[in-house]
Amino acid sequence: MAALPPSRLLLKAKERSLVLLLCGAALLLPPGAQLFHVEGKIGGIPVVLVVLFLIWAALIVAARQSAKALSSSNRDEDFGP
């Protein structure tokens, strides 16, 4: 399998970042957040809050990985052969 050129890797990383932003906004803003509004509690905390904080934590982890990919893609493009 041939390696992708740095410009293509950078484009893929940017596209992933955009998808991450759009999915995060759709899940955390009111119309999307209402999907998780169910009665009940987990450890005394409403289920909707638990789910929203788990989504938020997953978005932070995904954003960190996306930032690493963008950083390495930019570095490869700047100092390429």
VEXKOLDO-68390 format. One record per atom (N, C-alpha, C, O): residue in one letter; x, y, z. Coordinates in pm, whole numbers, plus 50000, padded with zeros to 5 digits. Each point is the difference from the previous one (the first is absolute). Layout:
N
(a; (X; Y; Z))
...
END
This chain:
81
(m; (50085; 49882; 50000))
(m; (49915; 50118; 50000))
(m; (50089; 50124; 50000))
(m; (50088; 50013; 50085))
(a; (49890; 50075; 49822))
(a; (50080; 50121; 49987))
(a; (49956; 50103; 50104))
(a; (49881; 50013; 50031))
(a; (50217; 50059; 50023))
(a; (49970; 50104; 50098))
(a; (49938; 50120; 49929))
(a; (50036; 50033; 49887))
(l; (49872; 50031; 50181))
(l; (49936; 50119; 49944))
(l; (50096; 50118; 50008))
(l; (50079; 50009; 50094))
(p; (49914; 50081; 49809))
(p; (50084; 50119; 50007))
(p; (49957; 50089; 50117))
(p; (49884; 49996; 50040))
(p; (50210; 50083; 50014))
(p; (49967; 50085; 50116))
(p; (49879; 50091; 49977))
(p; (49923; 50024; 50093))
(s; (50060; 50028; 49786))
(s; (49886; 50089; 49976))
(s; (49868; 49925; 50015))
(s; (49901; 50056; 50049))
(r; (50096; 49818; 49908))
(r; (49878; 49919; 50013))
(r; (49973; 49966; 50146))
(r; (49885; 49999; 50043))
(l; (50221; 49972; 50034))
(l; (49984; 49972; 50143))
(l; (49946; 50122; 50073))
(l; (49915; 49988; 50088))
(l; (50134; 50130; 49876))
(l; (49953; 50123; 50062))
(l; (49853; 50023; 49967))
(l; (49923; 50041; 50087))
(l; (50038; 49934; 49790))
(l; (49860; 50016; 49960))
(l; (49910; 49904; 50077))
(l; (49892; 50038; 50046))
(k; (50151; 49837; 49968))
(k; (49921; 49903; 50075))
(k; (49987; 50041; 50147))
(k; (49893; 49985; 50059))
(a; (50214; 50066; 50000))
(a; (49996; 50043; 50140))
(a; (49906; 50120; 50016))
(a; (49927; 50008; 50099))
(k; (50074; 50084; 49806))
(k; (49910; 50115; 50006))
(k; (49855; 49956; 49986))
(k; (49912; 50053; 50068))
(e; (50062; 49851; 49844))
(e; (49864; 49950; 49981))
(e; (49950; 49931; 50127))
(e; (49885; 50016; 50039))
(r; (50204; 49905; 50025))
(r; (49961; 49934; 50125))
(r; (49970; 50102; 50108))
(r; (49907; 49980; 50079))
(s; (50169; 50129; 49926))
(s; (49975; 50104; 50099))
(s; (49865; 50067; 49977))
(s; (49929; 50030; 50096))
(l; (50037; 49993; 49780))
(l; (49871; 50061; 49968))
(l; (49884; 49908; 50038))
(l; (49900; 50045; 50056))
(v; (50114; 49827; 49914))
(v; (49896; 49904; 50037))
(v; (49987; 49993; 50152))
(v; (49889; 49991; 50052))
(l; (50222; 50012; 50018))
(l; (49998; 49998; 50147))
(l; (49925; 50122; 50054))
(l; (49919; 49986; 50091))
(l; (50107; 50131; 49854))
(l; (49933; 50121; 50042))
(l; (49849; 49991; 49976))
(l; (49921; 50033; 50088))
(l; (50041; 49924; 49794))
(l; (49858; 49992; 49966))
(l; (49926; 49895; 50084))
(l; (49889; 50024; 50047))
(c; (50173; 49861; 49972))
(c; (49937; 49897; 50084))
(c; (49989; 50045; 50144))
(c; (49899; 49976; 50066))
(g; (50205; 50089; 49985))
(g; (49996; 50050; 50138))
(g; (49890; 50103; 50018))
(g; (49928; 49997; 50100))
(a; (50060; 50094; 49805))
(a; (49895; 50102; 50010))
(a; (49861; 49936; 49992))
(a; (49910; 50039; 50074))
(a; (50075; 49864; 49837))
(a; (49869; 49935; 49986))
(a; (49961; 49923; 50125))
(a; (49882; 49996; 50036))
(l; (50215; 49944; 50031))
(l; (49969; 49921; 50119))
(l; (49983; 50084; 50126))
(l; (49924; 49962; 50089))
(l; (50146; 50151; 49920))
(l; (49998; 50077; 50124))
(l; (49901; 50116; 50001))
(l; (49961; 50046; 50108))
(l; (49998; 50002; 49776))
(l; (49903; 50109; 49997))
(l; (49859; 49945; 50023))
(l; (49976; 49881; 49978))
(p; (49932; 50203; 50066))
(p; (49869; 49954; 50046))
(p; (49925; 49898; 49914))
(p; (49951; 49902; 50057))
(p; (50035; 50112; 49812))
(p; (49922; 49896; 49931))
(p; (50064; 49862; 50012))
(p; (49929; 49900; 50018))
(g; (50201; 50092; 49972))
(g; (50068; 49871; 50011))
(g; (50007; 49949; 50142))
(g; (49987; 49880; 50024))
(a; (50032; 50209; 50070))
(a; (50009; 49961; 50141))
(a; (49868; 49944; 50051))
(a; (49998; 49920; 50094))
(q; (49891; 50122; 49848))
(q; (49870; 49950; 50044))
(q; (49979; 49853; 49965))
(q; (49910; 49936; 50053))
(l; (50173; 50010; 49857))
(l; (49992; 49858; 49969))
(l; (50031; 49915; 50123))
(l; (49951; 49888; 50012))
(f; (50131; 50166; 50079))
(f; (50045; 49925; 50117))
(f; (49918; 50033; 50124))
(f; (50035; 49954; 50109))
(h; (49860; 50122; 49876))
(h; (49919; 50040; 50116))
(h; (49905; 49887; 50037))
(h; (49891; 49987; 49945))
(v; (50154; 49932; 50150))
(v; (49918; 49890; 50049))
(v; (49992; 50013; 50152))
(v; (50090; 50054; 50065))
(e; (49803; 49895; 49990))
(e; (49984; 50002; 50146))
(e; (50091; 49894; 50059))
(e; (50019; 49893; 49943))
(g; (50037; 50137; 50169))
(g; (50085; 49904; 50069))
(g; (50128; 50067; 50046))
(g; (50036; 50110; 49958))
(k; (50032; 49819; 50129))
(k; (50124; 50052; 50056))
(k; (50106; 49891; 50004))
(k; (49968; 49882; 50016))
(i; (50154; 50158; 49969))
(i; (50114; 49911; 50013))
(i; (50083; 50054; 50115))
(i; (50061; 50106; 49989))
(g; (49943; 49822; 50119))
(g; (50074; 50047; 50117))
(g; (49948; 50131; 50054))
(g; (50076; 50079; 50056))
(g; (49795; 49946; 49930))
(g; (49940; 50123; 50049))
(g; (50010; 50117; 49904))
(g; (49954; 50110; 50031))
(i; (50106; 49868; 49853))
(i; (50016; 50106; 49899))
(i; (49906; 49969; 49884))
(i; (49994; 49885; 49954))
(p; (49931; 50214; 49997))
(p; (49910; 49974; 49887))
(p; (50074; 49942; 49880))
(p; (50112; 50041; 49969))
(v; (49825; 49865; 49964))
(v; (50061; 49930; 49886))
(v; (50046; 50098; 49893))
(v; (50107; 49982; 49942))
(v; (49814; 50120; 50030))
(v; (50035; 50095; 49894))
(v; (50133; 50068; 50031))
(v; (50079; 50023; 49908))
(l; (49947; 50010; 50217))
(l; (50128; 50063; 50034))
(l; (50116; 49903; 49984))
(l; (50107; 50039; 49953))
(v; (49874; 49838; 50086))
(v; (50106; 49900; 49986))
(v; (50034; 49981; 49852))
(v; (50118; 49999; 49963))
(v; (49780; 49988; 49955))
(v; (50023; 49980; 49856))
(v; (50068; 50121; 49939))
(v; (50093; 49985; 49921))
(l; (49862; 50136; 50112))
(l; (50061; 50121; 49944))
(l; (50145; 50015; 50042))
(l; (50084; 50039; 49918))
(f; (49949; 49930; 50207))
(f; (50139; 50008; 50042))
(f; (50085; 49892; 49934))
(f; (50117; 50025; 49971))
(l; (49829; 49857; 50006))
(l; (50075; 49896; 49928))
(l; (50026; 50042; 49855))
(l; (50109; 49977; 49948))
(i; (49791; 50083; 49988))
(i; (50019; 50050; 49863))
(i; (50107; 50109; 50000))
(i; (50087; 50003; 49912))
(w; (49906; 50087; 50184))
(w; (50096; 50109; 50011))
(w; (50142; 49945; 50017))
(w; (50093; 50047; 49935))
(a; (49923; 49854; 50152))
(a; (50132; 49939; 50023))
(a; (50050; 49931; 49872))
(a; (50118; 50010; 49967))
(a; (49793; 49921; 49963))
(a; (50040; 49935; 49874))
(a; (50041; 50102; 49896))
(a; (50095; 49976; 49924))
(l; (49837; 50137; 50071))
(l; (50037; 50106; 49905))
(l; (50137; 50058; 50033))
(l; (50077; 50033; 49910))
(i; (49955; 49980; 50219))
(i; (50131; 50051; 50040))
(i; (50110; 49904; 49955))
(i; (50102; 50043; 49946))
(v; (49877; 49827; 50075))
(v; (50099; 49900; 49959))
(v; (50015; 50001; 49848))
(v; (50112; 49996; 49949))
(a; (49778; 50009; 49978))
(a; (50005; 50001; 49854))
(a; (50066; 50128; 49948))
(a; (50074; 49995; 49901))
(a; (49901; 50118; 50164))
(a; (50063; 50126; 49958))
(a; (50151; 49995; 50022))
(a; (50076; 50054; 49920))
(r; (49966; 49882; 50189))
(r; (50143; 49989; 50026))
(r; (50067; 49916; 49891))
(r; (50106; 50036; 49950))
(q; (49832; 49853; 50014))
(q; (50057; 49915; 49895))
(q; (49999; 50072; 49865))
(q; (50094; 49985; 49922))
(s; (49803; 50091; 50052))
(s; (49993; 50077; 49876))
(s; (50108; 50107; 49997))
(s; (50061; 50024; 49896))
(a; (49962; 50040; 50218))
(a; (50103; 50103; 50007))
(a; (50138; 49939; 49976))
(a; (50085; 50062; 49935))
(k; (49938; 49819; 50119))
(k; (50128; 49932; 49976))
(k; (50018; 49971; 49851))
(k; (50109; 50020; 49945))
(a; (49785; 49933; 49991))
(a; (50008; 49969; 49857))
(a; (50026; 50126; 49919))
(a; (50080; 49999; 49906))
(l; (49852; 50110; 50129))
(l; (50022; 50126; 49928))
(l; (50141; 50051; 50023))
(l; (50064; 50050; 49907))
(s; (49984; 49938; 50213))
(s; (50135; 50047; 50033))
(s; (50106; 49921; 49924))
(s; (50093; 50059; 49944))
(s; (49893; 49809; 50054))
(s; (50100; 49920; 49930))
(s; (49989; 50020; 49849))
(s; (50101; 49998; 49930))
(s; (49777; 50022; 50018))
(s; (49984; 50026; 49857))
(s; (50062; 50133; 49961))
(s; (50066; 50011; 49896))
(n; (49915; 50090; 50186))
(n; (50061; 50130; 49972))
(n; (50151; 49993; 50007))
(n; (50070; 50060; 49919))
(r; (49980; 49866; 50178))
(r; (50145; 49987; 50016))
(r; (50059; 49928; 49880))
(r; (50105; 50040; 49950))
(d; (49830; 49854; 50002))
(d; (50048; 49925; 49884))
(d; (49999; 50088; 49875))
(d; (50090; 49993; 49917))
(e; (49807; 50091; 50071))
(e; (49988; 50084; 49881))
(e; (50105; 50111; 50002))
(e; (50056; 50034; 49896))
(d; (49971; 50024; 50222))
(d; (50095; 50110; 50011))
(d; (50143; 49954; 49977))
(d; (50079; 50072; 49939))
(f; (49956; 49809; 50110))
(f; (50139; 49955; 49994))
(f; (50016; 49878; 49913))
(f; (50093; 49921; 50019))
(g; (49819; 50063; 49885))
(g; (50005; 49884; 49911))
(g; (50123; 50000; 49913))
(g; (50071; 50101; 49991))
(p; (49956; 49785; 49944))
(p; (50121; 49988; 49916))
(p; (49994; 50086; 49877))
(p; (50094; 50000; 49920))
END
